Amino acid sequence: MAGQSISFTRPNDEWLKTQVDNQEYSSKSELVNDLIRQARNQEIEINWIRAKLEKSENSGFTNDTKFEILKQSKATLNG
């Protein structure tokens, strides 16, 4: 495993320490690696959703842009 030296802001460092102190993780390194893993998984999901949206937009079902569809959806939800 590659070693790294990184600095954290005080609030982030305190949060990391709290997680380790609460025995959620055995070390800050384990926690940071888990957070990175979660971010990578989210990126995969976001890219999948984006690809599905682009495919749908290009299917000819509607000529509305994703921004117009979002605006319409919000208007419907907000009454």
MDTraj code that builds the backbone (N, CA, C; nanometers):
import mdtraj as md
import numpy as np

residues = "MET ALA GLY GLN SER ILE SER PHE THR ARG PRO ASN ASP GLU TRP LEU LYS THR GLN VAL ASP ASN GLN GLU TYR SER SER LYS SER GLU LEU VAL ASN ASP LEU ILE ARG GLN ALA ARG ASN GLN GLU ILE GLU ILE ASN TRP ILE ARG ALA LYS LEU GLU LYS SER GLU ASN SER GLY PHE THR ASN ASP THR LYS PHE GLU ILE LEU LYS GLN SER LYS ALA THR LEU ASN GLY".split()
xyz = np.array([
    [0.0856, -0.1180, 0.0000],
    [0.0000, 0.0000, 0.0000],
    [0.0895, 0.1234, 0.0000],
    [0.0548, 0.2209, -0.0798],
    [0.1329, 0.3430, -0.0901],
    [0.1099, 0.4313, 0.0316],
    [0.2164, 0.4847, 0.0850],
    [0.2059, 0.5752, 0.1992],
    [0.1900, 0.7182, 0.1518],
    [0.1117, 0.7953, 0.2249],
    [0.0863, 0.9344, 0.1906],
    [0.0865, 1.0168, 0.3179],
    [0.1183, 1.1438, 0.3017],
    [0.1078, 1.2367, 0.4130],
    [0.0105, 1.3452, 0.3693],
    [-0.1013, 1.3574, 0.4414],
    [-0.2002, 1.4586, 0.4073],
    [-0.2366, 1.5387, 0.5321],
    [-0.2838, 1.6592, 0.5090],
    [-0.3251, 1.7462, 0.6191],
    [-0.4758, 1.7664, 0.6118],
    [-0.5368, 1.7828, 0.7287],
    [-0.6802, 1.8041, 0.7381],
    [-0.7072, 1.9358, 0.8093],
    [-0.8208, 1.9956, 0.7771],
    [-0.8631, 2.1117, 0.8538],
    [-0.8974, 2.0629, 0.9949],
    [-0.9004, 2.1521, 1.0885],
    [-0.9288, 2.1127, 1.2261],
    [-1.0631, 2.0409, 1.2409],
    [-1.1737, 2.0953, 1.1829],
    [-1.3024, 2.0247, 1.1971],
    [-1.2988, 1.8834, 1.1367],
    [-1.2333, 1.8698, 1.0216],
    [-1.2262, 1.7373, 0.9601],
    [-1.1409, 1.6423, 1.0424],
    [-1.0320, 1.6923, 1.0973],
    [-0.9459, 1.6082, 1.1801],
    [-1.0194, 1.5641, 1.3062],
    [-1.0946, 1.6548, 1.3676],
    [-1.1720, 1.6198, 1.4867],
    [-1.2769, 1.5139, 1.4536],
    [-1.3438, 1.5282, 1.3386],
    [-1.4440, 1.4308, 1.2982],
    [-1.3795, 1.2941, 1.2767],
    [-1.2648, 1.2929, 1.2101],
    [-1.1938, 1.1662, 1.1883],
    [-1.1563, 1.1014, 1.3218],
    [-1.1030, 1.1815, 1.4138],
    [-1.0648, 1.1291, 1.5458],
    [-1.1854, 1.0709, 1.6190],
    [-1.2991, 1.1396, 1.6089],
    [-1.4207, 1.0922, 1.6756],
    [-1.4621, 0.9560, 1.6221],
    [-1.4565, 0.9389, 1.4895],
    [-1.4938, 0.8105, 1.4299],
    [-1.4020, 0.6988, 1.4787],
    [-1.2735, 0.7279, 1.4886],
    [-1.1780, 0.6274, 1.5366],
    [-1.1997, 0.6027, 1.6857],
    [-1.2206, 0.7091, 1.7626],
    [-1.2446, 0.6947, 1.9068],
    [-1.3714, 0.6144, 1.9352],
    [-1.4720, 0.6284, 1.8486],
    [-1.5969, 0.5534, 1.8652],
    [-1.5860, 0.4115, 1.8120],
    [-1.4675, 0.3759, 1.7691],
    [-1.4361, 0.2424, 1.7175],
    [-1.5159, 0.2080, 1.5927],
    [-1.5555, 0.3123, 1.5176],
    [-1.6181, 0.2895, 1.3880],
    [-1.5122, 0.2374, 1.2903],
    [-1.3907, 0.2867, 1.3064],
    [-1.2766, 0.2471, 1.2246],
    [-1.1558, 0.2315, 1.3166],
    [-1.0613, 0.1518, 1.2719],
    [-0.9436, 0.1285, 1.3560],
    [-0.8380, 0.2375, 1.3394],
    [-0.8460, 0.3143, 1.2298],
    [-0.7485, 0.4209, 1.2071],
    [-0.8068, 0.5242, 1.1110],
    [-0.7434, 0.6411, 1.1081],
    [-0.7848, 0.7438, 1.0125],
    [-0.7635, 0.6942, 0.8700],
    [-0.6569, 0.6217, 0.8474],
    [-0.6288, 0.5707, 0.7128],
    [-0.7404, 0.4795, 0.6638],
    [-0.7873, 0.3925, 0.7508],
    [-0.8972, 0.3031, 0.7137],
    [-1.0214, 0.3846, 0.6790],
    [-1.0500, 0.4859, 0.7573],
    [-1.1664, 0.5711, 0.7337],
    [-1.1537, 0.6476, 0.6031],
    [-1.0384, 0.7081, 0.5781],
    [-1.0181, 0.7839, 0.4545],
    [-1.0308, 0.6914, 0.3339],
    [-0.9732, 0.5717, 0.3419],
    [-0.9862, 0.4765, 0.2320],
    [-1.1315, 0.4386, 0.2084],
    [-1.2090, 0.4214, 0.3151],
    [-1.3502, 0.3881, 0.3011],
    [-1.4268, 0.5036, 0.2365],
    [-1.3975, 0.6265, 0.2768],
    [-1.4629, 0.7434, 0.2179],
    [-1.4311, 0.7549, 0.0687],
    [-1.3066, 0.7287, 0.0326],
    [-1.2680, 0.7329, -0.1089],
    [-1.3405, 0.6231, -0.1859],
    [-1.3482, 0.5044, -0.1276],
    [-1.4188, 0.3928, -0.1910],
    [-1.5651, 0.4297, -0.2141],
    [-1.6288, 0.4912, -0.1149],
    [-1.7681, 0.5327, -0.1287],
    [-1.7837, 0.6375, -0.2390],
    [-1.6912, 0.7323, -0.2451],
    [-1.6967, 0.8363, -0.3488],
    [-1.6806, 0.7753, -0.4872],
    [-1.5922, 0.6776, -0.5004],
    [-1.5733, 0.6113, -0.6294],
    [-1.6995, 0.5363, -0.6705],
    [-1.7641, 0.4700, -0.5749],
    [-1.8891, 0.3986, -0.6049],
    [-1.9994, 0.4958, -0.6452],
    [-2.0063, 0.6098, -0.5780],
    [-2.1062, 0.7113, -0.6136],
    [-2.0817, 0.7630, -0.7549],
    [-1.9551, 0.7812, -0.7892],
    [-1.9212, 0.8281, -0.9227],
    [-1.9681, 0.7286, -1.0298],
    [-1.9508, 0.6000, -1.0018],
    [-1.9967, 0.4960, -1.0940],
    [-2.1480, 0.5038, -1.1111],
    [-2.2203, 0.5183, -1.0000],
    [-2.3664, 0.5276, -1.0052],
    [-2.4117, 0.6524, -1.0805],
    [-2.3472, 0.7647, -1.0538],
    [-2.3827, 0.8898, -1.1209],
    [-2.3587, 0.8780, -1.2708],
    [-2.2459, 0.8189, -1.3093],
    [-2.2175, 0.8015, -1.4516],
    [-2.3195, 0.7096, -1.5173],
    [-2.3640, 0.6056, -1.4471],
    [-2.4652, 0.5148, -1.4996],
    [-2.5971, 0.5889, -1.5217],
    [-2.6378, 0.6673, -1.4217],
    [-2.7619, 0.7448, -1.4332],
    [-2.7503, 0.8467, -1.5463],
    [-2.6370, 0.9139, -1.5545],
    [-2.6155, 1.0125, -1.6604],
    [-2.6271, 0.9465, -1.7984],
    [-2.5678, 0.8287, -1.8149],
    [-2.5743, 0.7566, -1.9426],
    [-2.7190, 0.7197, -1.9761],
    [-2.7942, 0.6747, -1.8744],
    [-2.9352, 0.6405, -1.8966],
    [-3.0150, 0.7644, -1.9381],
    [-2.9900, 0.8765, -1.8732],
    [-3.0603, 1.0004, -1.9079],
    [-3.0276, 1.0445, -2.0501],
    [-2.8989, 1.0379, -2.0858],
    [-2.8594, 1.0784, -2.2204],
    [-2.9211, 0.9856, -2.3253],
    [-2.9238, 0.8558, -2.2969],
    [-2.9860, 0.7609, -2.3896],
    [-3.1344, 0.7933, -2.4057],
    [-3.2005, 0.8224, -2.2948],
    [-3.3429, 0.8568, -2.3002],
    [-3.3659, 0.9861, -2.3774],
    [-3.2809, 1.0850, -2.3534],
    [-3.2947, 1.2125, -2.4241],
    [-3.2779, 1.1943, -2.5745],
    [-3.1890, 1.1056, -2.6127],
    [-3.1604, 1.0847, -2.7543],
    [-3.2552, 0.9855, -2.8213],
    [-3.3472, 0.9279, -2.7455],
    [-3.4371, 0.8268, -2.8005],
    [-3.5515, 0.8865, -2.8814],
    [-3.5699, 1.0179, -2.8727],
    [-3.6761, 1.0823, -2.9473],
    [-3.8085, 1.0867, -2.8730],
    [-3.8120, 1.0400, -2.7499],
    [-3.9354, 1.0412, -2.6716],
    [-3.9829, 1.1833, -2.6466],
    [-3.8875, 1.2741, -2.6260],
    [-3.9204, 1.4137, -2.6023],
    [-3.8095, 1.5008, -2.6588],
    [-3.8428, 1.6213, -2.6899],
    [-3.7432, 1.7170, -2.7362],
    [-3.6959, 1.8076, -2.6237],
    [-3.7550, 1.7919, -2.5038],
    [-3.7177, 1.8729, -2.3887],
    [-3.5767, 1.8363, -2.3426],
    [-3.5032, 1.9358, -2.2961],
    [-3.3714, 1.9105, -2.2397],
    [-3.3882, 1.8567, -2.0980],
    [-3.2820, 1.8033, -2.0417],
    [-3.2900, 1.7526, -1.9045],
    [-3.3226, 1.8652, -1.8069],
    [-3.2792, 1.9868, -1.8395],
    [-3.3084, 2.1002, -1.7517],
    [-3.4565, 2.1364, -1.7567],
    [-3.5154, 2.1278, -1.8752],
    [-3.6590, 2.1547, -1.8891],
    [-3.7410, 2.0463, -1.8184],
    [-3.6987, 1.9216, -1.8314],
    [-3.7689, 1.8117, -1.7641],
    [-3.7605, 1.8291, -1.6131],
    [-3.6426, 1.8664, -1.5644],
    [-3.6253, 1.8885, -1.4205],
    [-3.7152, 2.0021, -1.3730],
    [-3.7203, 2.1109, -1.4501],
    [-3.8052, 2.2246, -1.4137],
    [-3.9516, 2.1826, -1.4073],
    [-3.9959, 2.1057, -1.5053],
    [-4.1335, 2.0580, -1.5075],
    [-4.1614, 1.9661, -1.3891],
    [-4.0669, 1.8787, -1.3584],
    [-4.0834, 1.7855, -1.2445],
    [-4.0943, 1.8611, -1.1135],
    [-4.0079, 1.9607, -1.0956],
    [-4.0125, 2.0403, -0.9724],
    [-4.1441, 2.1151, -0.9619],
    [-4.1915, 2.1694, -1.0748],
    [-4.3177, 2.2433, -1.0734],
    [-4.4319, 2.1517, -1.0355],
    [-4.4290, 2.0290, -1.0855],
    [-4.5337, 1.9307, -1.0527],
    [-4.5291, 1.8946, -0.9050],
    [-4.4092, 1.8728, -0.8528],
    [-4.3942, 1.8344, -0.7118],
    [-4.4329, 1.9489, -0.6178],
    [-4.4021, 2.0710, -0.6571],
    [-4.4300, 2.1867, -0.5716],
    [-4.5722, 2.2384, -0.5859],
    [-4.6474, 2.1798, -0.6763],
    [-4.7888, 2.2180, -0.6925],
    [-4.8003, 2.3408, -0.7699],
])
top = md.Topology()
chain = top.add_chain()
for i, resn in enumerate(residues, 1):
    res = top.add_residue(resn, chain, resSeq=i)
    for name in ("N", "CA", "C"):
        top.add_atom(name, md.element.get_by_symbol(name[0]), res)
traj = md.Trajectory(xyz[None], top)
